[in-house]
């Protein structure tokens, strides 16, 4: 994922310690993962990355998803989109592979 110059390298290279949330992790003032992400990551209506609305060539803040270190429930947390299997194959979007790994 190409990041803009404003994203601090130390944020990208540091491990995510996880959150202590018990709910759905939708409050960027409470959830440690959303605090590290500098806000909510995904649109709750379609799980799309908010930073790509409208479509942009780079991401301007880090994206930290909740993970195995978090106390929130994987089944209900709205900040675990990439980790969840895509149940609707029509939601897959082809991308230009030329930007992979940047």
DSSP file (Angstrom, degrees, kcal/mol; ACC not computed):
  #  RESIDUE AA STRUCTURE BP1 BP2  ACC     N-H-->O    O-->H-N    N-H-->O    O-->H-N    TCO  KAPPA ALPHA  PHI   PSI    X-CA   Y-CA   Z-CA
    1    1 A X              0   0    0      0, 0.0     2,-0.4     0, 0.0    57,-0.1   0.000 360.0 360.0 360.0 119.7    0.0    0.0    0.0
    2    2 A X        -     0   0    0     55,-0.2    57,-2.6    97,-0.1     2,-0.3  -0.573 360.0-158.1 -74.4 126.1    1.6    3.3   -1.0
    3    3 A X  B     -a   59   0A   0     -2,-0.4    57,-0.2    99,-0.3    59,-0.0  -0.787  15.7-115.7-104.4 147.6    1.7    5.8    1.8
    4    4 A X    >   -     0   0    0     55,-3.8     3,-1.5    -2,-0.3    -1,-0.1  -0.283  33.1-103.9 -72.9 165.1    2.0    9.5    1.6
    5    5 A X  T 3  S+     0   0    0      1,-0.3     4,-0.1    -2,-0.0    -1,-0.1   0.695 115.3  69.3 -65.2 -19.7    5.1   11.4    3.0
    6    6 A X  T 3  S+     0   0    0      2,-0.1     2,-0.5    55,-0.0    -1,-0.3   0.655  76.1  96.3 -75.8 -14.1    3.0   12.6    5.9
    7    7 A X  S <  S-     0   0    0     -3,-1.5     2,-0.2    52,-0.2    54,-0.1  -0.664  82.1-123.7 -79.6 123.0    2.8    9.1    7.4
    8    8 A X    >>  -     0   0    0     -2,-0.5     4,-1.3     1,-0.1     3,-0.8  -0.483   8.5-140.8 -70.9 129.9    5.5    8.6   10.0
    9    9 A X  H 3> S+     0   0    0      1,-0.3     4,-2.0    -2,-0.2     5,-0.2   0.851 100.2  60.0 -59.3 -37.9    7.8    5.7    9.3
   10   10 A X  H 3> S+     0   0    0      1,-0.2     4,-0.8     2,-0.2    -1,-0.3   0.817 101.9  54.3 -64.7 -28.7    8.0    4.7   13.0
   11   11 A X  H <4 S+     0   0    0     -3,-0.8     3,-0.3     1,-0.2    -1,-0.2   0.897 110.3  46.2 -67.7 -39.6    4.2    4.2   13.0
   12   12 A X  H  < S+     0   0    0     -4,-1.3    -2,-0.2     1,-0.2    -1,-0.2   0.832 115.8  44.8 -72.1 -32.5    4.4    1.8   10.1
   13   13 A X  H  < S+     0   0    0     -4,-2.0     2,-0.3     2,-0.1    -1,-0.2   0.516  94.0  91.1 -92.9  -5.8    7.3   -0.2   11.5
   14   14 A X  S  < S-     0   0    0     -4,-0.8     2,-0.0    -3,-0.3     3,-0.0  -0.690  81.6-109.7 -92.8 144.7    6.1   -0.5   15.1
   15   15 A X        -     0   0    0     -2,-0.3     2,-0.7     1,-0.1    -1,-0.1  -0.359  29.2-114.9 -69.7 150.4    4.0   -3.5   16.2
   16   16 A X        -     0   0    0      1,-0.1    53,-0.1    49,-0.0    -1,-0.1  -0.773  20.0-158.8 -86.2 116.8    0.4   -2.9   17.0
   17   17 A X        -     0   0    0     -2,-0.7    -1,-0.1     1,-0.2     2,-0.1   0.650  38.7-125.2 -72.7 -12.9   -0.1   -3.7   20.8
   18   18 A X        -     0   0    0     47,-0.1     2,-0.2    52,-0.1    -1,-0.2  -0.233  21.4 -86.4  94.0 173.1   -3.8   -4.3   20.3
   19   19 A X        -     0   0    0     48,-0.2    52,-1.9    13,-0.1    53,-0.2  -0.740  10.1-139.4-119.2 166.8   -6.9   -2.7   22.0
   20   20 A X        +     0   0    0     -2,-0.2    11,-0.1    50,-0.2    50,-0.1   0.051  54.2 140.8-109.9  22.0   -8.9   -3.4   25.1
   21   21 A X        -     0   0    0      1,-0.1    -2,-0.1     2,-0.0    50,-0.0  -0.263  36.4-169.4 -67.5 151.5  -12.3   -2.8   23.5
   22   22 A X  S    S+     0   0    0     50,-0.1    51,-0.2    51,-0.0    -1,-0.1   0.483  71.5  50.5-112.9 -11.4  -15.3   -5.0   24.4
   23   23 A X  S    S-     0   0    0     49,-0.1    50,-0.6    53,-0.0    53,-0.1   0.299 113.0 -58.3-102.1-133.7  -17.5   -3.7   21.6
   24   24 A X        -     0   0    0     53,-0.1    54,-2.2    48,-0.1    55,-0.2   0.321  62.6-120.1-104.1   6.6  -17.2   -3.2   17.9
   25   25 A X        +     0   0    0     52,-0.2    41,-0.1    53,-0.1     3,-0.0   0.945  68.9 131.6  56.2  56.5  -14.2   -0.8   17.8
   26   26 A X        +     0   0    0      1,-0.1     2,-0.7    14,-0.1    14,-0.1   0.313  42.6  89.8-116.9   6.8  -15.9    2.1   16.1
   27   27 A X    >>  -     0   0    0      1,-0.1     4,-2.6    12,-0.1     3,-1.9  -0.887  54.4-166.3-109.1 105.9  -14.8    4.9   18.4
   28   28 A X  T 34 S+     0   0    0     -2,-0.7    -1,-0.1     1,-0.3    10,-0.1   0.535  89.3  59.5 -69.0  -3.8  -11.4    6.5   17.3
   29   29 A X  T 34 S+     0   0    0      6,-0.0    -1,-0.3    -3,-0.0     3,-0.0   0.543 118.9  25.2 -94.8  -9.6  -11.2    8.2   20.7
   30   30 A X  T <4 S+     0   0    0     -3,-1.9     2,-0.3     1,-0.1    -2,-0.2   0.728  98.5  84.2-120.2 -46.2  -11.3    4.9   22.7
   31   31 A X     X  -     0   0    0     -4,-2.6     4,-2.2     1,-0.2     5,-0.2  -0.501  64.1-148.8 -71.3 122.8  -10.0    2.0   20.5
   32   32 A X  H  > S+     0   0    0     -2,-0.3     4,-2.1     1,-0.2    -1,-0.2   0.840  97.6  53.1 -60.9 -34.6   -6.1    1.9   20.6
   33   33 A X  H  > S+     0   0    0      2,-0.2     4,-1.4     1,-0.2    31,-0.3   0.904 111.3  44.8 -68.8 -40.6   -6.0    0.5   17.0
   34   34 A X  H  4>S+     0   0    0      2,-0.2     5,-2.5     1,-0.2     4,-0.5   0.825 110.1  55.6 -72.4 -30.8   -8.1    3.4   15.7
   35   35 A X  H ><5S+     0   0    0     -4,-2.2     3,-1.1     1,-0.2    -2,-0.2   0.933 109.4  46.3 -63.9 -44.8   -6.1    5.9   17.7
   36   36 A X  H 3<5S+     0   0    0     -4,-2.1    26,-0.3     1,-0.3    -2,-0.2   0.818 111.4  52.8 -65.2 -30.3   -2.9    4.5   16.0
   37   37 A X  T 3<5S-     0   0    0     -4,-1.4    -1,-0.3    27,-0.2    -2,-0.2   0.532 110.9-125.4 -80.7  -6.6   -4.7    4.7   12.7
   38   38 A X  T < 5S-     0   0    0     -3,-1.1     2,-0.2    -4,-0.5    -3,-0.2   0.802  77.2 -11.7  64.3  31.6   -5.6    8.4   13.4
   39   39 A X  S   <S-     0   0    0     -5,-2.5    -2,-0.1    -6,-0.1   -12,-0.1  -0.766 105.7 -31.5 138.9 178.7   -9.3    7.6   12.8
   40   40 A X        -     0   0    0     -2,-0.2   -14,-0.1     1,-0.1     3,-0.1  -0.358  44.4-159.7 -65.9 146.2  -11.7    5.0   11.6
   41   41 A X        +     0   0    0      1,-0.1     9,-2.6    23,-0.1    10,-0.5   0.817  63.0  43.1 -96.0 -36.7  -10.4    2.9    8.7
   42   42 A X  B    S-B   49   0B   0      7,-0.3     2,-0.5    36,-0.2     7,-0.2  -0.846  74.8-116.6-124.2 149.9  -13.5    1.4    7.0
   43   43 A X    >>  -     0   0    0      5,-2.7     4,-2.7    -2,-0.3     3,-0.7  -0.712  25.4-145.3 -76.7 121.4  -17.0    2.5    5.9
   44   44 A X  T 34 S+     0   0    0     -2,-0.5    -1,-0.1     1,-0.2    -2,-0.0   0.693  93.4  60.0 -66.3 -17.1  -19.5    0.5    8.0
   45   45 A X  T 34 S+     0   0    0      1,-0.1    -1,-0.2     3,-0.1    -2,-0.0   0.838 130.3   1.5 -80.5 -31.9  -21.9    0.3    5.1
   46   46 A X  T <4 S-     0   0    0     -3,-0.7    -2,-0.2     2,-0.1    -1,-0.1   0.332  90.7-118.4-138.8   7.6  -19.6   -1.5    2.6
   47   47 A X     <  +     0   0    0     -4,-2.7     2,-0.2     1,-0.2    -3,-0.1   0.672  61.4 150.0  61.7  19.5  -16.3   -2.1    4.4
   48   48 A X        -     0   0    0     -5,-0.3    -5,-2.7     1,-0.1     2,-0.4  -0.532  58.9 -95.5 -81.7 152.4  -14.4    0.0    1.9
   49   49 A X  B >   -B   42   0B   0     -7,-0.2     3,-1.7    -2,-0.2    -7,-0.3  -0.524  28.9-146.9 -68.5 120.4  -11.3    1.9    3.0
   50   50 A X  G >  S+     0   0    0     -9,-2.6     3,-1.8    -2,-0.4    -1,-0.2   0.817  94.5  64.4 -60.4 -32.2  -12.4    5.4    3.9
   51   51 A X  G 3  S+     0   0    0    -10,-0.5    -1,-0.3     1,-0.3     7,-0.1   0.660  97.2  57.6 -68.9 -13.4   -9.1    6.9    2.7
   52   52 A X  G <  S+     0   0    0     -3,-1.7     2,-0.5     3,-0.1    -1,-0.3   0.213  77.6 121.9-100.7  15.1   -9.9    5.7   -0.8
   53   53 A X  S <  S+     0   0    0     -3,-1.8     2,-0.2     1,-0.2    -1,-0.1  -0.947  86.0  23.3-115.2 107.7  -13.2    7.7   -0.9
   54   54 A X  S    S-     0   0    0     -2,-0.5    -1,-0.2     2,-0.0     0, 0.0   0.666 124.0 -98.3 -70.6 164.9  -12.7    9.5   -3.3
   55   55 A X        -     0   0    0     -2,-0.2     2,-0.3     2,-0.0    -3,-0.1  -0.240  49.6-178.5 -57.1 131.8  -10.1    7.3   -5.0
   56   56 A X        -     0   0    0      1,-0.1    -1,-0.0    -5,-0.0     3,-0.0  -0.929  34.8-129.1-132.1 154.4   -6.5    8.5   -4.2
   57   57 A X  S    S+     0   0    0     -2,-0.3     2,-0.3     1,-0.0   -55,-0.2   0.747  90.5  28.5 -76.8 -22.4   -3.1    7.2   -5.4
   58   58 A X  S    S-     0   0    0     -7,-0.1     2,-0.4   -57,-0.1   -55,-0.2  -0.921  76.7-117.1-136.8 162.0   -1.6    7.1   -1.8
   59   59 A X  B     -a    3   0A   0    -57,-2.6   -55,-3.8    -2,-0.3   -52,-0.2  -0.833  17.3-160.3 -97.6 135.1   -2.8    6.6    1.8
   60   60 A X  S    S+     0   0    0     -2,-0.4     2,-0.3   -57,-0.2    -1,-0.1   0.366  72.3  30.5-102.4   4.9   -2.2    9.6    4.1
   61   61 A X  S    S-     0   0    0    -54,-0.1   -54,-0.1   -22,-0.0   -24,-0.1  -0.978  91.2 -91.7-153.8 156.1   -2.4    7.8    7.5
   62   62 A X        -     0   0    0     -2,-0.3     2,-0.6   -26,-0.3    -2,-0.1  -0.271  29.5-138.6 -69.2 156.0   -1.5    4.4    8.7
   63   63 A X        -     0   0    0     -4,-0.0     2,-0.6   -25,-0.0   -29,-0.1  -0.954  21.6-179.9-117.0 110.9   -4.1    1.6    8.8
   64   64 A X        -     0   0    0     -2,-0.6     2,-0.2   -31,-0.3   -27,-0.2  -0.948  10.0-161.0-111.3 115.7   -4.0   -0.6   12.0
   65   65 A X        -     0   0    0     -2,-0.6    15,-0.2     1,-0.1   -47,-0.1  -0.615  29.9 -99.8 -88.3 154.1   -6.5   -3.4   12.1
   66   66 A X        +     0   0    0     13,-2.2     2,-0.2    -2,-0.2    -1,-0.1  -0.389  53.9 175.8 -64.3 154.1   -7.5   -5.1   15.3
   67   67 A X    >   -     0   0    0    -48,-0.1     3,-1.9    -2,-0.1   -48,-0.2  -0.682  46.9 -59.6-147.8-166.0   -5.7   -8.4   15.7
   68   68 A X  T 3  S+     0   0    0      1,-0.3    -2,-0.1    -2,-0.2     6,-0.0   0.664 125.6  61.0 -65.8 -16.6   -5.1  -11.4   17.9
   69   69 A X  T 3  S+     0   0    0    -53,-0.1    -1,-0.3     2,-0.0     2,-0.2   0.542  89.7  93.3 -83.9  -7.3   -3.7   -9.1   20.6
   70   70 A X    <   -     0   0    0     -3,-1.9   -50,-0.2   -52,-0.2   -52,-0.1  -0.524  69.1-144.7 -88.8 152.9   -7.0   -7.3   20.9
   71   71 A X        +     0   0    0    -52,-1.9   -51,-0.1    -2,-0.2    -1,-0.1   0.519  68.9 104.6 -92.5  -5.8   -9.8   -8.1   23.4
   72   72 A X  S    S-     0   0    0    -53,-0.2     2,-0.5    -5,-0.1   -50,-0.1  -0.300  82.9 -97.6 -71.1 161.4  -12.6   -7.3   20.9
   73   73 A X    >>  -     0   0    0    -50,-0.6     4,-2.2   -51,-0.2     3,-0.9  -0.687  19.8-145.5 -86.8 128.0  -14.5  -10.1   19.2
   74   74 A X  T 34 S+     0   0    0     -2,-0.5    -1,-0.1     1,-0.2     6,-0.1   0.841  97.8  58.0 -57.9 -35.8  -13.4  -11.0   15.7
   75   75 A X  T 34 S+     0   0    0      1,-0.2    -1,-0.2    -3,-0.0     5,-0.0   0.770 119.9  25.1 -69.5 -26.6  -17.0  -11.8   14.7
   76   76 A X  T <4 S+     0   0    0     -3,-0.9     2,-0.2   -53,-0.1    -2,-0.2   0.579  89.4 111.7-116.1 -13.1  -18.3   -8.3   15.5
   77   77 A X    ><  -     0   0    0     -4,-2.2     3,-0.6     1,-0.1   -52,-0.2  -0.451  50.1-157.8 -69.3 130.5  -15.4   -5.9   15.3
   78   78 A X  T 3  S+     0   0    0    -54,-2.2     3,-0.2     1,-0.2   -36,-0.2   0.353  85.4  69.2 -89.7   6.3  -15.7   -3.5   12.3
   79   79 A X  T 3  S+     0   0    0    -55,-0.2   -13,-2.2     1,-0.2    -1,-0.2  -0.106  81.2  75.5-113.1  34.6  -11.9   -2.9   12.2
   80   80 A X    <>  +     0   0    0     -3,-0.6     4,-1.1   -15,-0.2    -1,-0.2  -0.227  51.8 130.7-133.0  42.9  -10.9   -6.4   11.0
   81   81 A X  T  4 S+     0   0    0     -3,-0.2     3,-0.5     1,-0.2    -1,-0.1   0.925  71.3  47.3 -68.8 -47.8  -11.9   -6.2    7.4
   82   82 A X  T  4 S+     0   0    0      1,-0.2    -1,-0.2    -3,-0.1     4,-0.1   0.861 111.8  52.0 -65.2 -35.2   -8.7   -7.5    5.7
   83   83 A X  T  4 S+     0   0    0      2,-0.1     2,-0.3     0, 0.0    -1,-0.2   0.747  94.9  85.0 -73.0 -24.1   -8.6  -10.5    8.1
   84   84 A X  S  < S-     0   0    0     -4,-1.1     2,-0.1    -3,-0.5    -9,-0.0  -0.586  88.0-112.0 -82.1 138.9  -12.1  -11.5    7.4
   85   85 A X        -     0   0    0     -2,-0.3     2,-0.8     1,-0.1    -1,-0.1  -0.383  31.3-111.0 -65.7 146.7  -12.8  -13.7    4.4
   86   86 A X        -     0   0    0      1,-0.2    -1,-0.1    -4,-0.1     3,-0.1  -0.719  32.4-175.7 -80.2 113.5  -14.6  -12.1    1.6
   87   87 A X  S    S+     0   0    0     -2,-0.8     2,-0.6     1,-0.2    -1,-0.2   0.585  72.0  59.5 -87.0 -11.0  -18.0  -13.9    1.5
   88   88 A X    >   -     0   0    0      1,-0.1     3,-2.5    -3,-0.1     4,-0.3  -0.896  64.8-166.0-121.6 100.7  -19.2  -12.0   -1.6
   89   89 A X  G >  S+     0   0    0     -2,-0.6     3,-1.3     1,-0.3    -1,-0.1   0.730  86.9  68.3 -60.4 -20.5  -16.9  -12.6   -4.6
   90   90 A X  G 3  S+     0   0    0      1,-0.2    -1,-0.3    -3,-0.1    -3,-0.0   0.660  88.9  66.9 -71.5 -12.9  -18.5   -9.7   -6.4
   91   91 A X  G <  S+     0   0    0     -3,-2.5    -1,-0.2     2,-0.1     2,-0.2   0.589  76.0 105.5 -82.1 -10.5  -16.9   -7.4   -3.9
   92   92 A X    <   -     0   0    0     -3,-1.3     2,-0.5    -4,-0.3    -3,-0.0  -0.525  57.8-158.2 -72.9 134.9  -13.4   -8.2   -5.2
   93   93 A X        -     0   0    0     -2,-0.2     2,-0.1     0, 0.0    -2,-0.1  -0.959  14.5-126.3-119.0 125.5  -11.9   -5.4   -7.2
   94   94 A X        -     0   0    0     -2,-0.5     2,-0.3     1,-0.0     0, 0.0  -0.440  31.6-166.6 -67.5 142.7   -9.2   -5.9   -9.8
   95   95 A X        -     0   0    0     -2,-0.1     2,-0.7     0, 0.0    -1,-0.0  -0.853  30.9 -96.7-126.5 163.6   -6.1   -3.6   -9.2
   96   96 A X    >   -     0   0    0     -2,-0.3     3,-1.4     1,-0.1     4,-0.1  -0.726  29.3-153.9 -79.0 114.8   -3.1   -2.6  -11.2
   97   97 A X  G >  S+     0   0    0     -2,-0.7     3,-1.3     1,-0.3    -1,-0.1   0.592  81.0  85.2 -68.7  -9.7   -0.3   -5.0  -10.0
   98   98 A X  G 3  S+     0   0    0      1,-0.3    -1,-0.3     3,-0.0    -2,-0.0   0.748  88.7  50.2 -64.0 -23.8    2.3   -2.4  -11.0
   99   99 A X  G X  S+     0   0    0     -3,-1.4     3,-1.3     2,-0.1    -1,-0.3   0.445  82.3 120.8 -94.5  -0.6    1.8   -0.6   -7.6
  100  100 A X  T <  S+     0   0    0     -3,-1.3    -3,-0.0     1,-0.2     0, 0.0  -0.370  74.8  16.6 -66.3 140.2    2.2   -3.7   -5.4
  101  101 A X  T 3         0   0    0      1,-0.1    -1,-0.2    -2,-0.1    -2,-0.1   0.515 360.0 360.0  81.5   6.0    5.0   -3.7   -2.9
  102  102 A X    <         0   0    0     -3,-1.3   -99,-0.3  -100,-0.0    -2,-0.1   0.485 360.0 360.0 -82.4 360.0    5.7    0.0   -2.9
